[in-house]
């Protein structure tokens, strides 16, 4: 199923569920029944804290194992920290397991200076499909999305959410045009529509549309759908667009 068909199907189911919910609200209102209310932002933050804490505690043995393998497989730190743009344009340090050689930034500068083709690809996607800087362990981490596991710490610190738009680097903001202020009204997510719909195989313009759609129509059903799809992509990572 293509990213476009997945998104179209999701939009349909979202409308159906929202229509059913609003029908129940109207019915209860006519019957004079009180409806429990909970601020959506508070509820989402509460879920983020509880879910992230559970993941970090439950999977701590895996966390330690991955850190150990990264440390012995190639020289350099276990974690890679990169500045990203969060809610309300606030900058934060996004934490990931290191997947590249230690001097990756210097190598990239040399590569794009020598190859116009690589420079064009990087400027378009901010990634390279066949990146020689990625270590063997890094390829596995990216393929399974386990390199993003440390970002649950970012969620606990309040910089990110479990589900949301992509966490952008400052250089990407201009690609979102007039949509960027809307997208940055909420926290970026560890996972989201882009991550479960093909990731880097999706054209950049489509990624932007997915982020904008999520910000406009986010709800509990959508978050649950994304989380279930994400678990499936981690457990069965075949052709998930990660590189």
C-alpha positions in Angstrom: 0.0 0.0 0.0 1.4 3.4 -1.0 1.8 6.3 1.4 -1.0 8.2 -0.5 -3.5 5.3 -0.1 -2.6 4.8 3.5 -3.2 8.4 4.3 -6.5 8.4 2.3 -7.7 5.3 4.2 -6.6 6.9 7.5 -8.5 10.1 6.7 -11.7 8.1 6.0 -11.5 6.1 9.3 -10.7 9.3 11.2 -13.8 11.0 9.9 -16.0 7.9 10.7 -14.8 7.8 14.3 -15.0 11.5 14.8 -18.6 11.5 13.4 -19.5 8.7 15.8 -18.0 10.5 18.7 -19.8 13.7 18.0 -23.1 11.8 17.6 -22.6 10.3 21.1 -21.8 13.7 22.5 -24.9 15.2 21.0 -27.0 12.2 22.3 -25.7 12.6 25.8 -26.3 16.3 25.7 -29.9 15.8 24.8 -30.3 13.3 27.6 -28.8 15.8 30.1 -25.9 13.5 30.9 -22.6 15.1 32.1 -19.6 14.4 29.9 -16.2 14.0 31.5 -13.7 16.4 30.0 -9.9 16.3 30.0 -7.6 18.8 28.4 -6.2 17.2 25.3 -2.7 18.6 25.7 -2.5 17.5 29.4 -3.8 14.0 28.5 -1.2 13.7 25.7 1.6 14.8 28.0 0.5 12.4 30.7 0.4 9.5 28.1 3.9 10.5 26.9 5.4 10.4 30.3 3.8 7.1 31.3 4.5 5.4 28.0 8.1 6.6 27.8 8.8 5.6 31.4 7.4 2.1 30.7 9.4 1.7 27.6 12.7 2.8 29.2 12.2 0.6 32.2 11.0 -2.4 30.4 13.6 -2.3 27.6 16.5 -1.1 29.7 18.4 -4.4 29.2 18.2 -3.9 25.4 19.2 -0.2 25.9 22.4 -1.3 27.7 23.2 -4.0 25.2 22.9 -1.7 22.3 25.1 0.9 24.0 27.7 -1.7 24.7 27.8 -3.0 21.1 28.0 0.5 19.7 30.9 1.3 22.0 33.0 -1.8 21.0 32.1 -1.8 17.3 33.5 1.5 16.3 35.4 4.3 18.1 33.4 7.3 19.3 30.6 8.1 21.7 27.6 5.9 22.2 25.2 8.8 21.6 24.8 11.3 18.8 23.3 14.6 19.9 22.0 17.0 17.2 20.2 20.3 17.6 16.6 20.2 16.4 13.7 22.7 16.4 10.8 21.9 18.7 7.5 23.4 19.8 7.3 27.2 19.4 10.6 27.2 17.5 12.5 26.2 20.7 15.8 24.5 20.0 16.7 21.3 21.9 19.3 18.5 21.8 17.8 15.4 20.2 19.5 12.2 21.4 20.0 9.2 19.2 22.3 6.2 19.2 25.4 6.9 17.1 25.1 5.3 13.7 28.0 6.9 11.9 31.8 7.1 12.2 33.0 9.6 14.8 34.1 12.3 12.3 30.9 12.1 10.2 30.4 15.9 9.9 33.9 16.5 8.6 33.5 13.7 6.1 30.2 15.1 4.9 31.7 18.5 4.2 34.4 16.9 2.1 31.9 14.7 0.2 29.5 17.4 -0.8 32.4 19.7 -1.8 33.7 17.0 -4.2 30.4 15.7 -5.5 27.6 17.9 -6.8 25.3 14.9 -7.0 25.7 14.1 -3.3 25.3 17.7 -2.4 22.0 17.9 -4.3 20.7 14.7 -2.7 21.7 15.9 0.8 20.1 19.3 0.3 16.9 17.7 -0.9 16.5 15.0 1.8 19.1 15.9 4.4 20.2 12.2 4.1 22.1 10.0 1.7 20.6 6.7 0.6 24.1 5.1 0.4 26.0 7.0 3.1 29.5 5.6 3.5 29.7 7.2 7.0 27.2 4.8 8.4 28.8 1.9 10.4 27.7 -1.7 10.1 26.0 -1.5 13.5 24.5 1.8 12.4 22.9 0.2 9.4 21.1 -2.3 11.7 20.0 0.5 14.1 18.6 2.6 11.3 16.9 -0.4 9.5 15.1 -1.3 12.8 14.7 2.4 13.9 16.4 1.4 17.2 18.7 4.4 16.8 15.9 6.6 17.9 15.3 4.7 21.1 17.1 7.3 23.3 14.6 9.9 22.2 12.3 8.6 24.9 14.5 10.7 27.2 13.6 13.7 25.1 10.0 12.9 25.7 10.4 12.7 29.4 12.2 16.1 29.4 9.3 17.6 27.5 11.1 18.4 24.3 9.3 15.7 22.2 6.1 13.6 22.2 5.7 9.9 21.4 3.7 10.8 18.3 4.0 14.0 16.3 5.6 15.8 13.3 9.2 15.0 12.4 11.8 16.7 14.6 13.4 19.2 12.1 16.9 20.5 11.9 17.1 24.3 11.5 18.0 24.0 7.8 14.7 22.3 7.0 12.4 25.0 8.2 12.4 26.9 4.9 11.1 23.8 3.1 7.9 23.9 5.1 7.1 27.5 3.8 4.0 29.0 5.3 3.2 25.7 7.2 6.1 25.8 9.5 4.5 28.0 12.2 1.5 25.6 12.3 3.7 22.5 12.5 5.7 24.0 15.4 2.7 24.6 17.6 3.1 21.1 19.0 6.0 18.9 20.1 7.8 16.8 17.4 7.4 13.0 17.8 9.6 10.0 18.0 7.3 8.5 15.4 4.5 9.9 13.2 2.8 9.5 9.8 6.0 9.9 7.9 7.8 7.2 9.9 5.1 4.6 9.3 4.4 5.3 5.7 7.8 4.7 4.0 10.1 7.3 5.7 12.9 8.3 3.4 11.2 6.8 0.3 8.6 9.5 0.5 9.1 12.7 -1.5 9.9 15.7 0.8 6.7 17.6 -0.2 4.6 14.6 0.9 6.4 14.5 4.2 5.4 18.1 4.8 1.8 17.3 3.9 1.8 14.5 6.4 3.1 16.7 9.2 0.5 19.4 8.4 -2.3 16.8 8.3 -1.3 15.4 11.7 -1.2 18.8 13.4 -4.6 19.7 12.1 -6.4 16.4 12.7 -4.5 14.7 15.6 -6.6 12.6 18.0 -6.3 9.5 20.1 -7.3 7.1 17.3 -4.6 8.5 15.0 -1.9 8.3 17.7 -2.9 4.7 18.5 -2.8 3.8 14.8 0.7 5.3 14.4 2.0 3.5 17.6 0.7 0.1 16.4 2.2 0.7 12.9 5.5 1.7 14.5 5.7 -1.4 16.6 5.1 -3.5 13.5 7.9 -1.6 11.6 10.4 -2.2 14.5 9.5 -5.9 14.9 9.2 -6.5 11.1 11.3 -3.8 9.5 11.2 -5.1 5.9 11.2 -2.2 3.4 10.3 0.5 5.9 12.3 3.2 4.2 14.9 3.6 6.9 18.5 4.3 5.9 
